[in-house]
């Protein structure tokens, strides 16, 4: 199951390389949630570490992530593992759709119902 959240970047940590060859990098995103903003820690692993290279503290982003859970010595742990980050400016630019290309009540022009995966 995929989740997403939108907020401002508070912290981007340096990548951590482990002896096993595993690489991990974390970032904290502040999400406005009523009276109390939430500081959400997300981790990026292996090839997804590079997604944080061009981001800056204070930047508004939407992060797409999966929830991962595991048991260790009778205790249970959850991680939010990011796999895509979209800066707010890019998201707004990508949201513009040519309305003339959309057929009323159906898929965009040039796409048959057989092409849609659902």
Order of alpha helices (4+ residues) and beta strands (2+ residues): beta-beta-beta-beta-beta-beta-alpha
